[in-house]
Amino acid sequence: MSSSMFNGNSISISVSDDDSDEVGKMRVRVRRKRKKPGLRIKNDLIGRIVRKLLKWWMVLLFLPAAGLLLFEASSIGRKPALVIDSQLSTAKKPSFPLEREPNSNLNRLDPTTRVIGGVRQRCLKILPPEELQHLDIPAVEEPTNLVKKVVYISQNDLTYVAGNSTLPEQHTEPSRFNMFTGYQTLDQREESFKANETALVHCGFYSENGGFKISDEDRTYMQTCKVVVSTCAFGGGDDLYQPIGMSETSLQKVCYVAFWDEITRMTQELQGNRIGENHFIGIWRIVVVRDLPFTDQRLNGKIPKMLGHRLFPQARYSIWVDSKSQFRRDPLGVLEALLWRPNSVLAISEHGARSSVYDEAKAVVKKHKATPEEVEVQLMQYRHDGLPEDKRFNGKKALSEASVIVREHTPLSNLFMCLWFNEVVRFTSRDQLSFPYTLWRLKVLKNINIFPVCTRKDLVNSMGHIRKAKPLITSHECMMLPRIIFCTAVSLAVLTVVLLALFSPVAHRKPSKHHTRPWLALSLYIQQPLIPTHQRRPVLQSDSGAFIFHRTLTKGPENTSMVVGQAQGFILPVKHFEHSAFNIIYLTFDTPEYSGSLSVQAKHLSHKDRQELTVVGGTGSFAFARGLAAFAEAAQQSPDADATYRIKLQLRFPN
């Protein structure tokens, strides 16, 4: 190739559709039938959009992820609107700020009333404040009922005697019974409803491996409680409401315990409710439970609700309040009004809308609180056992609304709560369905106070559920979470590499049905750009050193043809450098079809009219390209310009 090819300071290449030589017929694009201009413009626009999407798909993938990360970070770092004092003073009544809630029911102390015999009366007839200050807990009395003692079946009880028969511990039928509840059979269920002086019953805490783990420090505190007000929030579904309306005496004698899981703890911390070093938030002692035994969070909530006598073994009285409610009365005054005065061992609110279990079952299914299949199984059993359609107890509704439960921990009431809990585990977690049945089957329990709905409204300020409870994450899953995150990250990294290898923009386009050859052929022209003669810089000749050139790539041989790119290079035409890797020509393209560059290694330079050089790589649309570059002087030469060269490229790509 003549050294005059490199004279000047720029090179250009053009694309030809109809040129051919010994390398083969090479065209930039295949001629197709002429289409309408509007359709062509539309297709070009779509093609450009697709190319941009293929080029920037990684950015489009990671932008939403980055936005989500920023959103989560901003929500975590956001200043909480609610801060509750976590310090508890035992010497005086604790003070805590009122929560700012949109619900107008919060912190209401006004009494609820109703009209009886033409006179408006208070629903809950509680003692005046001066009498509440001197109210004391009655002395312990011996049980007068048939049931004197309740024995809870443990893991070591492989068999037990009930009546004259020995019933083995079988658990073959599928159910929600587990190592926490024990595996109660239908025969054992029948025997458990028979009241004996010593009652033997499944009642949770079946083994140490059953779950519902509580720290030793919390367990020691709970064993000191004689009277307890309890609530729970599992899955982060509800906020914590501070009780109001209590007397100084109740603050000193009553334990306030809220059971949380890890999900609720984290949710409340985001709300600003952090557990203090003394384990309190306001007057609530927070007990964080680990390893909950059920996947159904509603079923986990039945444990502190129904099995308070097992959680607080030394307690004589307990008041259960659902997490959606704020307790607003003095606990000792409530015990006096609902248990001591009417001589009852259990007080619970009647249902506000229905009295029939079967009507309640229809409502449960209609509101999607249980599946029709599991409700039907429960009703079939109750029909088989003979439960009346409209069961009433002492002239009152037996169907209850169990958001508030006030009870004395006697052997008979403890047995009732165990039987009720077993029904909830065996069938549905809707305890309204199983309460009338359990009360009907345990006929010896008589002294129950089923109080009206207005009394319940006087006991609590109802808030409703704030948010949907999140699914259970067991401790085992928490331990596995870092491993899952690590494996997921590694998998995503591998997937990214594979996708980059498969879908990153490469040198060629997917061959169409009109072009199936593995080679890409281009024909272009290298020539001196149009610049005034007086502005041209002097260039070294081939025998005096290196050629540093910069020319243009044009579509045709004319110097006025459309410019489609540039050619730049560094050539050492000295004899000893003929095989040098320093001799490189860079062809840069900027067209709608191709955007990138090619590296041509200019070895074996000579003064012939034609040279075949080697394509050793490329970028952009020509990434990983290999092939040949044939240089020759163009047939048409301008008399007043430097020589124009024709370059024919034959490229091949990895696949």
C-alpha positions as CSV (number, residue, x, y, z in Angstrom):
1,M,0.0,0.0,0.0
2,S,1.4,3.4,-0.9
3,S,2.5,5.7,1.9
4,S,0.6,8.5,0.3
5,M,-2.6,6.8,1.6
6,F,-1.7,8.2,5.0
7,N,-0.9,11.8,4.0
8,G,-3.0,14.4,5.6
9,N,-4.5,14.5,9.1
10,S,-7.9,12.7,8.7
11,I,-9.4,9.7,6.9
12,S,-13.1,8.9,6.0
13,I,-15.0,5.8,4.9
14,S,-18.2,5.5,3.0
15,V,-20.6,2.6,2.6
16,S,-21.4,1.2,-0.8
17,D,-24.3,-1.1,-1.7
18,D,-23.3,-2.2,-5.1
19,D,-19.5,-2.6,-5.2
20,S,-17.9,-6.0,-5.6
21,D,-14.4,-7.4,-6.0
22,E,-12.4,-10.6,-5.4
23,V,-13.4,-10.6,-1.7
24,G,-17.0,-11.2,-2.7
25,K,-20.1,-9.2,-3.2
26,M,-20.6,-7.1,0.0
27,R,-23.5,-4.9,0.8
28,V,-24.4,-2.8,3.8
29,R,-28.1,-3.7,3.6
30,V,-30.4,-5.8,1.5
31,R,-32.6,-4.0,-1.0
32,R,-36.3,-4.5,-0.3
33,K,-39.5,-3.5,-1.9
34,R,-40.1,0.2,-1.5
35,K,-42.5,1.0,1.3
36,K,-44.6,4.0,2.1
37,P,-42.7,6.9,3.7
38,G,-44.9,7.1,6.8
39,L,-44.5,3.4,7.5
40,R,-40.7,3.6,7.0
41,I,-40.4,6.4,9.5
42,K,-42.5,4.5,12.0
43,N,-40.4,1.4,11.6
44,D,-37.2,3.4,11.9
45,L,-38.5,5.0,15.1
46,I,-39.5,1.6,16.6
47,G,-36.1,0.2,15.6
48,R,-34.2,3.0,17.4
49,I,-36.4,2.5,20.5
50,V,-35.7,-1.2,20.5
51,R,-31.9,-0.6,20.1
52,K,-31.9,1.9,23.0
53,L,-33.8,-0.5,25.2
54,L,-31.3,-3.3,24.4
55,K,-28.4,-1.0,25.1
56,W,-29.7,0.4,28.4
57,W,-31.7,-2.6,29.7
58,M,-29.5,-2.9,32.8
59,V,-30.2,0.7,33.7
60,L,-33.9,0.2,33.2
61,L,-33.7,-2.9,35.5
62,F,-31.8,-1.3,38.3
63,L,-33.5,2.1,38.4
64,P,-36.8,0.8,40.0
65,A,-34.7,-1.3,42.5
66,A,-32.7,1.8,43.4
67,G,-35.9,3.8,43.8
68,L,-37.4,1.2,46.1
69,L,-34.2,1.1,48.2
70,L,-34.3,4.9,48.6
71,F,-38.0,4.8,49.5
72,E,-37.4,2.1,52.2
73,A,-34.3,4.0,53.5
74,S,-36.4,7.3,53.8
75,S,-39.2,5.5,55.6
76,I,-36.7,4.0,58.1
77,G,-35.0,7.2,58.7
78,R,-38.2,9.2,58.9
79,K,-38.8,10.8,62.3
80,P,-41.5,8.9,64.2
81,A,-44.6,10.8,65.0
82,L,-45.3,8.9,68.1
83,V,-43.0,8.5,71.1
84,I,-44.3,6.8,74.3
85,D,-42.4,7.1,77.6
86,S,-40.9,3.7,78.4
87,Q,-40.2,4.5,82.0
88,L,-42.4,3.0,84.7
89,S,-42.6,4.3,88.2
90,T,-43.9,1.9,90.8
91,A,-44.1,4.5,93.5
92,K,-46.6,6.8,91.8
93,K,-49.0,6.7,88.9
94,P,-47.0,6.7,85.6
95,S,-47.3,9.5,83.2
96,F,-47.2,9.1,79.5
97,P,-48.2,11.3,76.6
98,L,-51.4,10.7,74.8
99,E,-51.0,9.0,71.4
100,R,-52.0,11.1,68.4
101,E,-54.5,8.9,66.7
102,P,-57.1,9.9,64.2
103,N,-59.6,7.7,65.9
104,S,-61.8,9.9,68.2
105,N,-62.4,7.0,70.6
106,L,-58.9,7.1,72.0
107,N,-58.7,8.0,75.7
108,R,-62.4,8.6,76.2
109,L,-63.5,8.1,79.8
110,D,-67.1,9.1,79.5
111,P,-69.5,6.3,80.7
112,T,-71.7,4.4,78.3
113,T,-75.3,4.4,79.2
114,R,-78.6,2.9,78.1
115,V,-82.3,3.4,78.9
116,I,-83.8,0.8,81.3
117,G,-87.5,1.2,82.3
118,G,-87.5,4.7,81.0
119,V,-84.5,5.7,83.1
120,R,-81.0,6.2,81.6
121,Q,-78.5,4.1,83.5
122,R,-74.8,3.4,83.2
123,C,-74.1,0.1,81.5
124,L,-71.2,-0.8,83.8
125,K,-72.1,0.0,87.4
126,I,-68.6,0.4,88.8
127,L,-67.7,1.6,92.3
128,P,-66.9,5.3,92.8
129,P,-63.2,6.3,92.8
130,E,-63.0,6.7,96.6
131,E,-64.2,3.1,97.1
132,L,-61.9,1.8,94.4
133,Q,-58.9,3.1,96.3
134,H,-59.7,0.8,99.2
135,L,-60.8,-2.2,97.2
136,D,-59.0,-5.4,98.0
137,I,-58.8,-8.9,96.5
138,P,-61.1,-11.4,98.3
139,A,-59.5,-14.3,100.2
140,V,-59.0,-17.7,98.5
141,E,-61.9,-20.1,98.8
142,E,-62.0,-23.8,98.3
143,P,-63.7,-24.8,95.0
144,T,-67.3,-25.9,95.5
145,N,-67.8,-27.4,92.0
146,L,-67.4,-31.0,91.0
147,V,-64.0,-30.3,89.4
148,K,-61.4,-29.8,92.1
149,K,-58.2,-30.2,90.1
150,V,-57.1,-30.0,86.5
151,V,-54.1,-32.1,85.2
152,Y,-52.6,-31.1,81.9
153,I,-51.4,-33.9,79.6
154,S,-47.7,-33.6,79.0
155,Q,-45.3,-35.3,76.5
156,N,-44.4,-38.0,79.0
157,D,-48.0,-39.1,79.3
158,L,-47.9,-41.8,76.7
159,T,-51.2,-43.2,78.0
160,Y,-53.7,-42.0,80.5
161,V,-56.7,-43.4,82.2
162,A,-60.2,-41.9,81.8
163,G,-63.0,-43.7,83.4
164,N,-62.5,-47.4,82.9
165,S,-60.6,-47.2,79.6
166,T,-57.0,-46.5,78.7
167,L,-56.7,-44.2,75.7
168,P,-53.4,-44.2,73.8
169,E,-51.8,-40.9,72.6
170,Q,-52.6,-41.2,68.9
171,H,-52.3,-38.5,66.4
172,T,-52.9,-40.1,63.0
173,E,-55.6,-37.8,61.6
174,P,-54.5,-34.6,59.9
175,S,-55.2,-31.5,62.0
176,R,-53.5,-28.3,63.4
177,F,-52.5,-30.1,66.6
178,N,-48.8,-30.0,67.2
179,M,-46.1,-30.4,69.8
180,F,-47.5,-27.3,71.6
181,T,-51.1,-28.5,71.8
182,G,-50.6,-32.2,72.0
183,Y,-52.4,-34.6,69.6
184,Q,-55.9,-34.9,70.9
185,T,-57.9,-37.7,69.4
186,L,-61.7,-37.7,69.0
187,D,-62.0,-40.2,71.8
188,Q,-59.9,-38.1,74.1
189,R,-62.0,-35.1,73.1
190,E,-65.2,-36.9,74.2
191,E,-63.6,-37.9,77.5
192,S,-62.4,-34.4,78.2
193,F,-66.0,-33.0,78.4
194,K,-66.8,-35.4,81.2
195,A,-66.4,-33.5,84.4
196,N,-64.6,-35.4,87.1
197,E,-63.0,-34.3,90.4
198,T,-59.6,-34.6,88.7
199,A,-59.9,-33.5,85.1
200,L,-57.2,-34.6,82.6
201,V,-57.0,-32.5,79.5
202,H,-54.8,-31.3,76.7
203,C,-54.2,-27.6,77.3
204,G,-51.2,-26.4,75.4
205,F,-47.5,-26.3,76.4
206,Y,-47.3,-30.0,75.4
207,S,-43.5,-30.1,75.5
208,E,-40.5,-27.8,75.8
209,N,-40.1,-28.2,72.0
210,G,-43.6,-27.0,71.4
211,G,-42.8,-23.3,70.9
212,F,-44.1,-20.1,72.5
213,K,-40.7,-19.4,74.1
214,I,-40.5,-16.8,76.8
215,S,-37.3,-15.6,78.4
216,D,-36.6,-16.6,82.0
217,E,-36.7,-13.0,83.1
218,D,-40.2,-12.5,81.7
219,R,-41.3,-15.9,83.1
220,T,-40.1,-14.9,86.6
221,Y,-42.0,-11.6,86.4
222,M,-45.2,-13.4,85.2
223,Q,-45.1,-15.7,88.2
224,T,-45.4,-12.8,90.6
225,C,-48.7,-11.6,89.1
226,K,-51.9,-12.2,91.1
227,V,-54.2,-10.1,89.0
228,V,-53.3,-9.5,85.3
229,V,-54.6,-7.5,82.4
230,S,-53.2,-8.9,79.2
231,T,-53.3,-8.4,75.4
232,C,-51.2,-9.5,72.5
233,A,-50.3,-8.3,69.0
234,F,-48.7,-10.9,66.7
235,G,-47.7,-10.0,63.1
236,G,-47.6,-6.3,63.7
237,G,-51.3,-5.9,63.1
238,D,-52.2,-3.4,65.9
239,D,-50.6,-0.6,67.9
240,L,-50.2,-0.5,71.6
241,Y,-52.8,1.5,73.6
242,Q,-52.1,2.6,77.1
243,P,-54.8,1.7,79.7
244,I,-56.6,4.6,81.3
245,G,-59.0,5.1,84.2
246,M,-57.2,2.9,86.8
247,S,-56.8,3.8,90.5
248,E,-53.5,3.9,92.5
249,T,-54.5,0.6,94.1
250,S,-54.8,-1.1,90.8
251,L,-51.5,0.2,89.6
252,Q,-49.8,-1.4,92.6
253,K,-51.6,-4.7,92.5
254,V,-52.3,-5.4,88.8
255,C,-49.8,-6.6,86.2
256,Y,-50.3,-5.2,82.6
257,V,-48.7,-7.6,80.1
258,A,-48.6,-7.3,76.3
259,F,-47.3,-10.3,74.3
260,W,-45.5,-9.4,71.1
261,D,-43.6,-11.4,68.5
262,E,-40.5,-10.1,66.6
263,I,-42.6,-8.8,63.8
264,T,-44.6,-6.6,66.1
265,R,-41.6,-5.4,68.0
266,M,-39.9,-4.2,64.8
267,T,-43.1,-2.7,63.5
268,Q,-43.7,-0.8,66.8
269,E,-40.0,0.4,66.8
270,L,-40.7,2.0,63.4
271,Q,-43.7,3.7,65.0
272,G,-41.4,5.1,67.9
273,N,-42.6,2.5,70.5
274,R,-39.3,1.2,71.8
275,I,-39.1,-1.2,74.7
276,G,-37.2,0.3,77.6
277,E,-34.4,-1.3,79.5
278,N,-36.9,-2.3,82.2
279,H,-39.0,-4.1,79.5
280,F,-41.9,-1.6,79.8
281,I,-43.6,0.8,77.4
282,G,-45.7,3.0,79.5
283,I,-47.4,0.7,82.1
284,W,-47.3,-2.3,79.8
285,R,-44.7,-5.0,80.4
286,I,-43.7,-6.2,77.0
287,V,-43.1,-10.0,76.7
288,V,-41.5,-10.9,73.3
289,V,-42.5,-14.4,72.4
290,R,-40.3,-16.5,70.1
291,D,-41.0,-19.7,68.1
292,L,-44.7,-19.3,67.8
293,P,-46.3,-22.7,67.3
294,F,-48.9,-21.9,64.5
295,T,-48.6,-20.4,61.1
296,D,-52.0,-18.8,61.6
297,Q,-51.4,-15.6,63.6
298,R,-55.0,-15.6,64.8
299,L,-54.5,-19.0,66.3
300,N,-51.3,-17.8,68.0
301,G,-53.3,-15.0,69.5
302,K,-55.6,-17.6,71.2
303,I,-52.8,-18.8,73.5
304,P,-52.6,-15.7,75.7
305,K,-56.3,-15.1,75.2
306,M,-57.5,-18.5,76.5
307,L,-54.5,-20.0,78.3
308,G,-53.8,-17.2,80.8
309,H,-53.9,-19.7,83.7
310,R,-50.9,-21.5,82.1
311,L,-49.0,-18.3,81.4
312,F,-49.6,-16.9,84.8
313,P,-49.7,-19.9,87.1
314,Q,-49.9,-17.8,90.3
315,A,-52.6,-15.4,89.1
316,R,-56.1,-15.6,90.6
317,Y,-57.8,-13.2,88.2
318,S,-57.2,-12.1,84.6
319,I,-58.8,-9.6,82.2
320,W,-58.2,-10.2,78.5
321,V,-58.4,-7.2,76.1
322,D,-58.1,-7.5,72.3
323,S,-55.3,-5.5,70.8
324,K,-57.8,-3.5,68.8
325,S,-59.2,-2.0,72.0
326,Q,-58.0,0.4,74.7
327,F,-58.9,-0.7,78.3
328,R,-60.3,2.3,80.1
329,R,-61.6,1.1,83.5
330,D,-60.1,0.2,86.8
331,P,-59.3,-3.5,86.8
332,L,-60.2,-4.2,90.4
333,G,-63.5,-2.3,89.9
334,V,-64.2,-4.4,86.8
335,L,-63.6,-7.6,88.8
336,E,-65.9,-6.4,91.5
337,A,-68.7,-5.4,89.1
338,L,-68.6,-8.5,86.8
339,L,-67.4,-11.3,89.0
340,W,-67.5,-10.6,92.8
341,R,-70.8,-8.9,92.9
342,P,-72.8,-11.4,90.7
343,N,-70.7,-14.3,92.2
344,S,-69.4,-15.4,88.8
345,V,-66.1,-17.1,87.7
346,L,-66.3,-16.0,84.0
347,A,-67.7,-12.8,82.4
348,I,-67.9,-12.3,78.7
349,S,-69.9,-10.1,76.3
350,E,-72.8,-11.4,74.3
351,H,-72.8,-11.1,70.5
352,G,-74.2,-7.9,69.2
353,A,-75.8,-9.2,66.0
354,R,-76.7,-12.9,66.2
355,S,-77.6,-15.6,68.7
356,S,-77.3,-18.8,66.5
357,V,-74.0,-20.6,65.9
358,Y,-75.2,-21.6,62.5
359,D,-76.1,-18.0,61.5
360,E,-72.7,-16.9,62.8
361,A,-71.0,-19.6,60.6
362,K,-72.7,-18.2,57.5
363,A,-71.4,-14.7,58.4
364,V,-67.9,-16.0,59.0
365,V,-67.8,-17.6,55.5
366,K,-69.4,-14.5,53.9
367,K,-66.7,-12.2,55.4
368,H,-64.0,-14.7,54.3
369,K,-62.8,-15.2,57.9
370,A,-62.7,-18.9,57.3
371,T,-63.1,-21.3,54.4
372,P,-66.4,-22.9,53.7
373,E,-64.9,-26.4,54.0
374,E,-63.4,-26.0,57.5
375,V,-66.6,-24.3,58.7
376,E,-68.7,-27.1,57.3
377,V,-66.6,-29.7,59.1
378,Q,-67.1,-27.9,62.4
379,L,-70.9,-27.6,61.9
380,M,-71.2,-31.2,60.9
381,Q,-69.6,-32.2,64.2
382,Y,-71.8,-29.9,66.2
383,R,-75.0,-31.1,64.4
384,H,-73.9,-34.7,65.0
385,D,-73.4,-33.9,68.7
386,G,-76.9,-32.2,68.9
387,L,-76.1,-28.6,69.4
388,P,-79.4,-26.6,69.3
389,E,-79.9,-24.0,66.6
390,D,-80.4,-21.1,69.0
391,K,-78.7,-22.0,72.2
392,R,-79.4,-19.7,75.2
393,F,-77.8,-19.6,78.6
394,N,-79.8,-18.5,81.6
395,G,-82.1,-16.6,79.1
396,K,-79.2,-14.8,77.5
397,K,-77.4,-15.4,74.2
398,A,-74.8,-18.1,74.4
399,L,-73.1,-16.6,71.3
400,S,-70.3,-14.4,72.5
401,E,-68.2,-11.5,71.3
402,A,-64.9,-12.4,73.1
403,S,-62.9,-9.3,72.8
404,V,-63.0,-8.8,76.6
405,I,-62.8,-11.8,78.9
406,V,-62.9,-11.4,82.7
407,R,-62.4,-14.5,84.8
408,E,-61.3,-16.1,88.0
409,H,-58.7,-18.9,87.7
410,T,-60.6,-21.7,89.3
411,P,-60.2,-25.4,88.3
412,L,-63.6,-25.4,86.5
413,S,-63.0,-22.1,84.5
414,N,-59.5,-23.4,83.7
415,L,-60.9,-26.6,82.3
416,F,-63.5,-24.6,80.3
417,M,-60.8,-22.5,78.7
418,C,-58.7,-25.6,77.8
419,L,-61.7,-27.2,76.2
420,W,-62.5,-24.1,74.3
421,F,-58.9,-23.8,73.1
422,N,-58.8,-27.4,71.9
423,E,-62.0,-26.7,69.8
424,V,-60.4,-23.7,68.2
425,V,-57.3,-25.7,67.3
426,R,-59.3,-28.6,66.0
427,F,-61.7,-26.6,63.8
428,T,-61.5,-22.9,63.0
429,S,-59.9,-20.0,64.8
430,R,-63.2,-18.2,65.0
431,D,-63.8,-18.7,68.7
432,Q,-67.4,-17.4,68.5
433,L,-68.4,-20.7,66.9
434,S,-66.9,-22.9,69.5
435,F,-67.8,-21.0,72.7
436,P,-71.6,-21.9,72.8
437,Y,-70.7,-25.5,72.0
438,T,-68.1,-25.8,74.8
439,L,-70.5,-24.1,77.3
440,W,-73.2,-26.5,76.3
441,R,-71.0,-29.6,76.6
442,L,-69.5,-28.6,80.0
443,K,-72.8,-28.5,81.8
444,V,-71.4,-28.1,85.3
445,L,-70.2,-24.6,84.6
446,K,-73.2,-22.4,85.7
447,N,-71.9,-19.2,87.2
448,I,-71.1,-17.3,84.0
449,N,-71.9,-13.6,83.5
450,I,-72.8,-12.9,79.9
451,F,-73.0,-9.2,80.0
452,P,-74.7,-7.0,77.3
453,V,-72.9,-5.2,74.5
454,C,-73.2,-1.8,76.1
455,T,-71.2,-3.0,79.1
456,R,-68.4,-4.1,76.7
457,K,-68.4,-0.7,75.1
458,D,-68.0,0.9,78.6
459,L,-65.0,-1.3,79.3
460,V,-63.0,-0.4,76.2
461,N,-62.5,2.2,73.6
462,S,-62.7,0.3,70.3
463,M,-60.1,1.3,67.6
464,G,-60.4,-1.5,65.1
465,H,-57.5,-3.2,63.5
466,I,-54.8,-0.7,62.2
467,R,-53.1,-3.0,59.6
468,K,-53.2,-6.5,58.4
469,A,-51.0,-8.9,60.5
470,K,-48.0,-10.2,58.6
471,P,-47.4,-13.9,58.2
472,L,-45.5,-15.8,60.8
473,I,-41.7,-16.0,60.5
474,T,-40.4,-18.7,62.8
475,S,-37.0,-18.5,64.6
476,H,-35.7,-21.2,62.2
477,E,-36.6,-19.0,59.2
478,C,-35.0,-16.0,61.0
479,M,-31.8,-18.0,61.3
480,M,-32.0,-19.1,57.7
481,L,-32.7,-15.5,56.5
482,P,-29.0,-14.5,56.1
483,R,-28.3,-17.7,54.2
484,I,-31.3,-17.1,51.9
485,I,-30.2,-13.5,51.3
486,F,-26.6,-14.7,50.5
487,C,-27.8,-17.4,48.1
488,T,-30.2,-15.0,46.4
489,A,-27.5,-12.4,45.9
490,V,-25.1,-15.1,44.4
491,S,-27.9,-16.3,42.2
492,L,-28.7,-12.8,40.9
493,A,-25.1,-12.2,40.2
494,V,-24.8,-15.4,38.2
495,L,-28.0,-14.6,36.4
496,T,-26.8,-11.1,35.6
497,V,-23.6,-12.5,34.0
498,V,-25.6,-14.9,32.0
499,L,-27.9,-12.2,30.8
500,L,-25.1,-9.9,29.9
501,A,-23.5,-12.7,27.9
502,L,-26.7,-13.5,26.1
503,F,-28.3,-10.1,25.5
504,S,-25.6,-7.5,25.6
505,P,-25.2,-5.5,22.4
506,V,-22.8,-7.3,20.1
507,A,-21.2,-6.5,16.8
508,H,-23.8,-7.9,14.5
509,R,-27.5,-7.9,14.3
510,K,-29.6,-11.1,14.2
511,P,-29.5,-12.4,10.7
512,S,-32.8,-12.0,8.8
513,K,-34.3,-14.6,6.5
514,H,-32.7,-12.6,3.6
515,H,-29.2,-12.7,5.0
516,T,-27.9,-15.9,6.5
517,R,-24.2,-15.7,5.7
518,P,-21.9,-15.6,8.8
519,W,-20.0,-12.6,7.3
520,L,-20.8,-8.9,7.5
521,A,-19.5,-7.1,4.4
522,L,-19.0,-3.4,4.2
523,S,-17.6,-1.2,1.3
524,L,-16.4,2.3,2.2
525,Y,-14.0,5.1,1.0
526,I,-11.1,6.8,2.9
527,Q,-10.3,10.2,1.7
528,Q,-9.0,13.6,2.7
529,P,-11.6,15.8,4.3
530,L,-12.6,19.1,2.6
531,I,-10.3,21.6,4.2
532,P,-8.6,24.7,2.6
533,T,-5.1,24.1,1.3
534,H,-3.5,26.7,3.5
535,Q,-4.9,25.0,6.7
536,R,-3.4,21.6,5.9
537,R,-0.6,20.5,8.1
538,P,2.6,19.1,6.7
539,V,2.9,15.3,7.2
540,L,6.0,13.2,7.5
541,Q,6.9,11.0,4.5
542,S,7.3,7.3,4.7
543,D,11.1,7.4,4.9
544,S,11.3,10.1,7.6
545,G,9.3,8.6,10.5
546,A,5.8,7.9,11.7
547,F,2.5,8.7,9.9
548,I,-0.2,10.1,12.2
549,F,-3.3,10.6,10.1
550,H,-6.9,11.5,10.6
551,R,-9.3,11.1,7.6
552,T,-13.0,10.7,7.0
553,L,-15.1,7.7,5.9
554,T,-17.6,8.5,3.2
555,K,-20.4,6.6,1.5
556,G,-19.1,7.1,-2.0
557,P,-15.9,7.9,-3.8
558,E,-16.7,11.6,-4.3
559,N,-15.1,14.0,-1.8
560,T,-18.6,15.5,-1.3
561,S,-20.2,12.2,-0.4
562,M,-22.0,11.7,2.9
563,V,-19.6,11.2,5.8
564,V,-20.4,8.1,7.9
565,G,-17.3,8.0,10.2
566,Q,-13.6,8.6,10.6
567,A,-10.3,6.8,10.2
568,Q,-7.3,7.5,12.4
569,G,-4.0,5.7,12.7
570,F,-0.4,5.6,13.6
571,I,2.0,3.9,11.1
572,L,5.7,3.2,11.2
573,P,6.5,2.4,7.6
574,V,10.2,1.7,8.4
575,K,11.4,-1.7,7.3
576,H,12.1,-3.1,10.8
577,F,8.6,-2.1,11.9
578,E,6.6,-3.7,9.1
579,H,5.4,-6.4,11.5
580,S,4.9,-4.1,14.5
581,A,1.7,-4.2,16.5
582,F,2.0,-0.4,16.8
583,N,0.7,0.0,13.3
584,I,-3.0,0.3,14.0
585,I,-5.8,2.0,12.0
586,Y,-9.0,2.8,13.9
587,L,-12.2,3.0,11.9
588,T,-15.0,4.8,13.8
589,F,-18.7,4.6,12.6
590,D,-21.6,6.7,13.5
591,T,-24.7,5.7,11.4
592,P,-28.3,4.7,12.3
593,E,-27.3,1.1,11.7
594,Y,-23.8,0.9,13.3
595,S,-22.2,2.7,16.1
596,G,-18.7,1.7,17.2
597,S,-15.2,1.2,16.0
598,L,-12.9,-1.4,14.4
599,S,-9.2,-1.9,15.0
600,V,-7.2,-2.9,11.8
601,Q,-3.7,-4.1,12.3
602,A,-1.6,-2.6,9.5
603,K,1.1,-5.3,9.1
604,H,3.0,-6.1,5.9
605,L,2.9,-2.5,4.6
606,S,4.3,-2.1,1.1
607,H,3.9,0.2,-1.9
608,K,1.5,-1.9,-3.9
609,D,-1.9,-0.7,-5.0
610,R,-3.7,-3.3,-2.8
611,Q,-3.2,-4.6,0.7
612,E,-5.1,-7.1,2.9
613,L,-4.9,-6.2,6.5
614,T,-6.3,-7.9,9.6
615,V,-9.3,-6.8,11.7
616,V,-8.3,-7.6,15.3
617,G,-11.3,-6.3,17.4
618,G,-13.9,-3.7,17.8
619,T,-16.3,-1.9,20.2
620,G,-20.0,-1.1,20.2
621,S,-21.8,-2.7,17.3
622,F,-18.5,-4.3,16.2
623,A,-17.5,-5.8,19.6
624,F,-15.3,-9.0,19.3
625,A,-15.2,-8.6,15.5
626,R,-12.5,-10.4,13.4
627,G,-11.9,-10.4,9.7
628,L,-10.1,-8.8,6.8
629,A,-9.7,-5.3,5.5
630,A,-8.8,-4.9,1.8
631,F,-7.3,-1.4,0.9
632,A,-7.0,-0.2,-2.7
633,E,-6.8,3.1,-4.6
634,A,-10.2,4.2,-5.9
635,A,-10.7,4.2,-9.6
636,Q,-11.8,7.8,-9.6
637,Q,-9.3,10.2,-8.3
638,S,-9.6,14.0,-7.9
639,P,-6.7,15.8,-9.6
640,D,-6.4,18.5,-6.9
641,A,-6.8,16.3,-3.8
642,D,-5.0,13.5,-2.1
643,A,-5.5,9.9,-3.2
644,T,-8.8,8.3,-2.2
645,Y,-8.8,4.7,-1.0
646,R,-11.5,2.1,-1.1
647,I,-11.7,-0.3,1.9
648,K,-13.7,-3.5,1.8
649,L,-14.4,-5.1,5.2
650,Q,-15.3,-8.7,5.7
651,L,-16.2,-9.2,9.4
652,R,-17.1,-12.2,11.5
653,F,-18.3,-12.4,15.1
654,P,-18.1,-15.1,17.9
655,N,-21.4,-16.8,17.3
